[in-house]
Amino acid sequence: MPACRMCKQNYPDSQFISGNGPRYQVCARCGIENGLVRAEEAPQFYSDEVLNERLTLYTRRHLPWVAVLVGWVMYISLGRGIELWSNLFLLVLAVATLVVPVLHFMGSPRFNAEISRISP
């Protein structure tokens, strides 16, 4: 992967603006920040708003998996010693472990639609 001449970061070829001279081997972000191209001329550029929206979508999509994983770690390390609560916690974790994959795969079309709507 080539590196940007300005920020020295490695990016795939699709993240570079096209051109010769000062525009050669410059990523879209550096090109916009240094005035080499306008944001409309660099479709691969993700603005800060787009980045925040994408991060929010990915967080909402994967948060249930993290919650179930943290729940199992807490149950194994702390929760087995409490009599009534350990049984309830185990029941909730078992149901969540079965439901989260189903909801994840059923929500894939909606997630893909929202990502394609946000992405430039």
PEVENHU-V810425 format. One record per residue. N is the residue number from 1. RES is the residue in one letter. SS is DSSP state (A for helix, B for strand, O for the rest). PHI is phi in radians with two decimals (* if undefined). OMEGA is omega in degrees with one decimal (NA if undefined). Layout:
n={N,N}
res={RES,RES}
ss={SS,SS}
phi={PHI,PHI}
omega={OMEGA,OMEGA}
//
This chain:
n={1,2,3,4,5,6,7,8,9,10,11,12,13,14,15,16,17,18,19,20,21,22,23,24,25,26,27,28,29,30,31,32,33,34,35,36,37,38,39,40,41,42,43,44,45,46,47,48,49,50,51,52,53,54,55,56,57,58,59,60,61,62,63,64,65,66,67,68,69,70,71,72,73,74,75,76,77,78,79,80,81,82,83,84,85,86,87,88,89,90,91,92,93,94,95,96,97,98,99,100,101,102,103,104,105,106,107,108,109,110,111,112,113,114,115,116,117,118,119,120}
res={M,P,A,C,R,M,C,K,Q,N,Y,P,D,S,Q,F,I,S,G,N,G,P,R,Y,Q,V,C,A,R,C,G,I,E,N,G,L,V,R,A,E,E,A,P,Q,F,Y,S,D,E,V,L,N,E,R,L,T,L,Y,T,R,R,H,L,P,W,V,A,V,L,V,G,W,V,M,Y,I,S,L,G,R,G,I,E,L,W,S,N,L,F,L,L,V,L,A,V,A,T,L,V,V,P,V,L,H,F,M,G,S,P,R,F,N,A,E,I,S,R,I,S,P}
ss={O,O,B,O,O,O,O,O,O,B,O,O,A,A,A,B,O,O,O,O,A,A,A,O,O,O,B,A,A,A,A,A,A,O,O,O,O,O,A,A,A,O,O,O,O,O,O,A,A,A,A,A,A,A,A,A,A,A,A,A,A,A,A,A,A,A,A,A,A,A,A,A,A,A,A,A,A,O,A,A,A,O,A,A,A,A,A,A,A,A,A,A,A,A,A,A,A,A,A,A,A,A,A,A,A,A,O,A,A,A,A,A,A,A,A,A,A,A,O,O}
phi={*,-1.31,-1.89,-1.23,-1.24,-1.63,-1.73,1.14,-1.61,-1.55,-2.41,-1.21,-1.02,-1.21,-1.58,-1.72,-1.39,-1.61,2.48,-1.95,1.26,-1.22,-1.53,-1.23,1.00,-2.13,-1.26,-1.10,-1.11,-1.15,-1.10,-1.28,-1.15,-1.70,1.37,-1.38,-2.47,-1.55,-1.09,-1.21,-1.48,-2.08,-1.17,-1.42,-1.37,-1.78,-1.27,-1.14,-1.14,-1.13,-1.07,-1.15,-1.14,-1.13,-1.09,-1.10,-1.10,-1.15,-1.15,-1.11,-1.28,-1.80,-1.10,-1.06,-1.11,-1.15,-1.10,-1.14,-1.10,-1.12,-1.06,-1.16,-1.12,-1.16,-1.14,-1.17,-1.51,-2.11,-1.46,-1.35,-1.49,-1.60,-1.15,-1.28,-1.20,-1.16,-1.19,-1.16,-1.10,-1.12,-1.12,-1.11,-1.14,-1.13,-1.13,-1.11,-1.14,-1.45,-1.47,-1.03,-1.09,-1.13,-1.12,-1.09,-1.33,-1.27,-1.54,-1.06,-1.08,-1.15,-1.10,-1.11,-1.15,-1.19,-1.13,-1.21,-1.24,-1.39,-1.15,-1.25}
omega={179.1,179.8,176.9,-179.5,-174.8,-176.2,176.9,178.6,176.4,179.2,171.2,-176.6,-177.6,-178.5,-178.9,174.4,-178.2,176.9,178.1,177.9,-176.4,-179.3,-176.0,177.8,176.2,-179.8,-175.4,-178.8,179.0,178.7,178.7,-178.6,-178.7,174.4,178.7,177.7,172.5,-178.0,179.1,-178.5,-179.2,-177.0,-179.2,-178.5,175.6,177.1,-179.1,178.5,179.2,178.2,179.2,178.5,178.3,178.1,177.8,179.1,179.9,178.1,178.1,-178.1,-172.9,179.8,177.6,177.5,-179.8,179.9,178.1,179.1,177.9,177.3,178.9,178.1,178.5,179.7,-178.4,-175.5,-173.1,-163.2,-175.2,-175.0,-177.5,-168.4,-175.2,-174.7,-179.7,178.1,178.0,178.9,177.2,178.4,178.4,178.7,179.2,178.3,179.5,179.1,178.2,-174.2,-175.0,177.9,179.1,178.3,179.0,-177.5,175.8,179.1,-178.4,179.3,178.8,179.0,179.6,178.0,179.8,177.8,179.4,176.9,-177.1,-173.1,178.2,NA}
//
